[in-house]
Amino acid sequence: MEGRLANAWRLTANDKSFIRTALLSEIRIDGRKPYEYRKIVVKFGREDGSSEVQLGQTHVMGIVTAQLVQPYRDRPKEGVLSIFTEVSPMADPSFEPGRPGELAVELGRIIDRGLRESKAVDTESLCVLAGKFVWAIRIDLHILDNGGNLVDAANIAALAALLTFRRPECSLGGEDGQEVIVHPPEIREPLPLTVHHLPIAITFGIFSNDSILVIDPTHNEEAVMGGRMTTTVNANGDICAIQKAGGEGIPQRVIMQCLQLATAKAAGITKQIKEAVEVYNTERALRKIKRHPTSIGVNVKEKQDQSVDK
């Protein structure tokens, strides 16, 4: 990917040699063990569906929005889930402004595959009127700082934003019962999305012909490693997706080792995300101001007749 290639020339031959030599002794330049994650911090904005995730020096923001659209013809009772990524020179000088590059496209595809293939989000619950109106859920991922392993950080940001998002409640009305009425949050409490499980992306860096394996590679490690593989699993150990992004081939025994390690890591990350969401929901309930709007029914036709009589 362009980020890794651009970072490679910034490292001197001595820097690369030092990273490889240290890994042979199971020492990483930031002091971590080979299978240890950097510190994960999950934060939320005041608005529902907004999250910020820090994974070491990597910083990603996730925002979830929704709008009513017509469903696809072959799936008239299912809502739509889409992911968009934005990378800019602010996050890494190697990124170029303009159209999404290879990094942004691959990043979105990996996260989309983990969510969609595992059916983590119940898209049928997003149907309002079959064949006419469904909710389209959009996840925007903004890369604020690239310190390596964007996939895992962006995946956590997407999941955290989905778990705290709430869509407006809808009902059907009109003479034929086919008119969609969207209720504002002051009238009816918005509804959370139905998320069956959390597909957690765990990225591995492979060095020296698969003899060295590390979890959560940093930006400098990405410039030296010979290959990378992302396994997306949930806390139950179900395999949601596997992505091998170029580089050297990986033998079957290494893949099985990665899956075992990923399952163990996914359980801990899932717990951390749920705990952060629980804290957010508690704070949201405390700061919520309960309003009791009063409404008076008015007969529009009768009012118009009275105006004419005058």
C-alpha positions in Angstrom: 0.0 0.0 0.0 1.1 3.5 -0.6 1.5 4.4 3.1 3.9 1.5 3.7 5.9 2.2 0.5 6.2 5.8 1.3 7.4 5.0 4.8 10.0 2.6 3.6 12.3 5.2 2.2 12.1 7.3 5.3 13.8 4.5 7.3 17.6 4.1 6.9 19.2 0.8 6.3 20.4 0.8 10.0 16.9 1.5 11.2 15.5 -1.5 9.3 18.3 -3.7 10.4 17.8 -2.7 14.0 14.0 -3.5 13.8 14.7 -7.0 12.3 17.5 -7.8 14.8 15.4 -6.8 17.8 12.5 -9.0 16.5 14.8 -12.0 16.4 15.2 -11.6 20.1 11.4 -11.0 20.5 12.0 -7.4 21.3 10.0 -4.6 19.6 11.2 -1.0 19.3 8.4 0.3 21.5 9.0 -2.3 24.2 6.1 -4.6 23.6 6.1 -8.3 23.3 5.3 -9.9 19.9 1.7 -10.6 20.6 0.9 -7.5 22.7 -1.4 -4.7 21.6 -0.7 -1.0 22.1 -3.0 0.8 24.5 -6.5 1.1 23.2 -8.6 4.2 24.2 -12.2 4.5 23.1 -14.0 7.8 23.4 -17.4 9.2 22.3 -18.7 12.6 21.3 -21.9 14.1 22.7 -23.9 13.1 19.7 -25.0 9.5 19.2 -23.0 7.5 16.7 -19.7 9.4 17.1 -16.5 7.7 18.3 -12.8 8.3 18.6 -10.3 5.5 18.9 -6.6 5.8 19.8 -4.3 2.7 19.2 -0.9 3.9 20.3 -0.2 6.9 18.0 -2.9 5.8 15.6 -6.0 8.0 15.8 -9.3 7.3 14.0 -12.7 8.9 14.2 -16.0 7.2 13.3 -19.3 8.8 12.5 -22.6 6.9 11.8 -25.5 8.6 10.0 -28.7 7.3 8.5 -31.3 8.3 5.8 -34.3 6.8 4.3 -33.7 5.3 0.8 -35.3 2.9 -1.6 -34.0 -0.7 -1.1 -32.3 -2.8 -3.8 -34.7 -4.7 -6.0 -33.2 -8.1 -5.0 -33.4 -7.2 -1.3 -36.7 -5.3 -0.8 -36.8 -6.0 3.0 -33.2 -5.2 3.9 -31.5 -1.9 4.8 -28.2 -0.7 3.4 -24.8 -0.6 5.2 -21.9 1.3 3.6 -18.5 2.4 4.8 -16.5 5.4 3.6 -12.9 6.2 4.6 -11.1 9.4 4.4 -7.3 9.8 4.6 -5.5 13.1 4.3 -1.9 14.5 4.5 -2.8 15.6 8.1 -2.7 12.0 9.2 0.4 11.1 7.2 2.5 13.2 4.7 2.6 10.2 2.4 -1.2 10.4 1.8 -2.3 12.5 -1.2 -5.4 14.7 -1.2 -8.1 14.0 -3.7 -9.6 10.7 -4.7 -9.4 7.8 -2.3 -6.1 5.9 -2.8 -5.4 2.2 -2.5 -5.1 2.5 1.3 -8.5 4.0 1.8 -10.2 1.5 -0.6 -8.5 -1.5 1.1 -9.3 -0.2 4.5 -13.0 0.2 3.8 -13.2 -3.2 2.1 -11.7 -5.1 5.0 -14.0 -3.5 7.6 -17.0 -3.9 5.3 -16.3 -7.5 4.6 -16.1 -8.3 8.3 -19.4 -6.6 9.1 -21.3 -7.7 6.0 -20.2 -11.3 5.6 -20.8 -12.1 9.3 -24.2 -10.3 9.2 -23.2 -8.5 12.4 -25.8 -5.7 11.8 -29.4 -6.9 11.4 -30.3 -5.2 8.1 -33.8 -6.6 8.0 -34.6 -4.5 11.1 -33.8 -1.4 9.0 -36.8 -2.0 6.8 -39.6 0.6 7.2 -41.9 -0.2 4.2 -40.9 -3.3 2.1 -39.9 -2.4 -1.4 -40.2 1.3 -0.8 -38.3 2.7 2.2 -35.4 1.3 4.3 -32.7 2.9 6.4 -29.3 3.3 4.8 -26.6 3.3 7.5 -23.4 5.1 6.5 -20.1 4.8 8.5 -17.6 7.5 7.8 -14.1 6.8 9.1 -11.6 9.7 9.3 -7.9 8.9 9.8 -6.6 11.6 12.0 -3.1 10.1 12.7 -1.3 7.1 11.2 0.9 5.4 13.7 0.4 2.0 12.0 -2.2 -0.7 11.9 -5.1 1.5 10.7 -7.3 -1.5 10.0 -7.7 -2.5 13.7 -8.2 1.1 14.9 -10.7 1.9 12.2 -12.6 -1.3 12.8 -12.9 -0.5 16.5 -14.1 3.0 15.7 -16.7 1.7 13.4 -18.1 -0.8 15.9 -18.1 1.8 18.7 -20.0 4.3 16.6 -22.5 1.6 15.5 -23.2 0.6 19.1 -24.0 4.2 20.2 -26.0 5.2 17.1 -29.7 5.7 17.3 -32.0 6.1 14.3 -35.3 8.0 14.4 -38.4 5.9 15.0 -40.9 5.6 12.1 -44.5 4.8 11.8 -46.9 4.4 8.9 -49.9 6.7 8.4 -52.0 8.4 5.7 -55.2 7.3 4.2 -53.7 4.2 2.6 -51.3 3.5 5.5 -48.3 3.9 3.1 -47.1 7.3 4.3 -43.9 7.1 6.4 -43.8 9.4 9.4 -40.4 10.1 10.9 -40.7 11.1 14.6 -38.3 13.7 16.0 -36.3 12.6 19.1 -38.3 15.1 21.2 -41.5 13.1 20.5 -40.2 9.5 20.5 -36.9 8.1 21.7 -34.6 7.1 18.8 -33.9 3.4 18.4 -30.5 1.7 18.6 -29.3 -0.6 15.9 -29.6 -4.4 16.3 -26.0 -5.6 16.4 -25.7 -9.4 16.8 -22.0 -9.6 17.5 -18.8 -7.6 17.2 -16.4 -8.7 14.4 -12.9 -7.7 15.7 -10.1 -7.2 13.2 -6.7 -8.5 14.4 -3.8 -7.6 12.1 -0.5 -9.6 12.1 2.8 -8.5 10.6 5.0 -11.3 9.2 8.8 -10.9 9.1 11.7 -13.0 7.8 9.9 -15.7 5.7 7.1 -16.3 8.3 9.6 -17.1 11.1 8.6 -13.9 13.1 5.0 -12.9 13.8 3.8 -9.8 15.6 0.4 -8.4 16.4 -0.5 -4.7 15.9 2.5 -3.6 13.8 3.6 0.1 14.1 4.2 2.4 11.2 7.9 1.6 11.2 7.3 -2.1 11.5 4.9 -2.0 8.5 7.8 -0.5 6.4 10.0 -3.5 7.2 7.6 -6.5 7.4 7.4 -8.9 4.4 3.6 -9.5 4.6 0.5 -8.7 6.6 -2.7 -10.6 7.3 -5.9 -9.4 9.0 -8.2 -12.0 10.6 -11.7 -10.8 11.7 -13.2 -12.9 14.4 -15.7 -12.4 17.2 -15.6 -13.3 20.9 -17.2 -16.7 20.2 -14.3 -17.7 18.0 -16.3 -17.5 14.7 -14.2 -16.5 11.7 -15.8 -13.6 10.0 -13.2 -12.8 7.4 -9.5 -13.2 6.5 -7.6 -10.7 4.4 -4.1 -11.3 3.0 -2.7 -8.0 1.7 0.1 -8.9 -0.8 3.7 -9.6 0.3 5.1 -13.0 1.0 3.0 -16.1 1.2 1.8 -17.5 4.5 1.9 -21.3 5.2 -1.2 -23.0 6.7 0.4 -23.5 10.2 1.0 -19.8 10.5 -2.6 -19.0 9.5 -3.9 -21.4 12.2 -1.6 -19.8 14.7 -3.0 -16.4 13.8 -6.6 -17.6 14.2 -5.9 -18.9 17.7 -4.2 -15.7 18.8 -6.9 -13.6 17.2 -9.7 -15.4 19.0 -8.0 -14.7 22.4 -7.4 -11.0 21.6 -10.9 -10.5 20.2 -12.5 -11.4 23.5 -10.6 -8.8 25.4 -11.2 -6.0 22.8 -14.9 -6.9 22.7 -15.1 -6.5 26.5 -13.3 -3.1 26.3 -15.7 -1.8 23.6 -18.8 -2.9 25.5 -17.6 -1.4 28.8 -16.9 1.9 27.0 -20.4 1.9 25.4 -22.0 1.1 28.8 -20.3 4.1 30.3 -21.4 6.3 27.4 -25.0 5.1 27.7 -25.0 5.9 31.4 -23.7 9.4 30.9 -26.2 9.9 28.1 -29.1 9.0 30.3 -27.8 11.3 33.1 -27.5 14.3 30.8 -30.7 13.7 28.9 -33.4 16.3 29.6 -36.8 14.8 29.5 -39.2 17.1 27.7 -43.0 16.7 27.7 -44.3 18.6 24.7 -47.9 19.5 24.7 -49.9 19.5 21.5 -53.4 20.8 20.8 -55.4 19.4 18.0 -56.7 21.9 15.5 -59.3 21.4 12.8 -57.7 23.2 9.9 -60.9 23.2 7.7 -63.0 24.6 10.6 -60.4 27.4 11.2 -60.5 28.3 7.6 -64.3 28.5 7.5 -64.3 30.8 10.5 -61.8 33.1 8.8 -64.1 33.4 5.7 -67.1 34.2 7.8 -65.2 37.1 9.3 
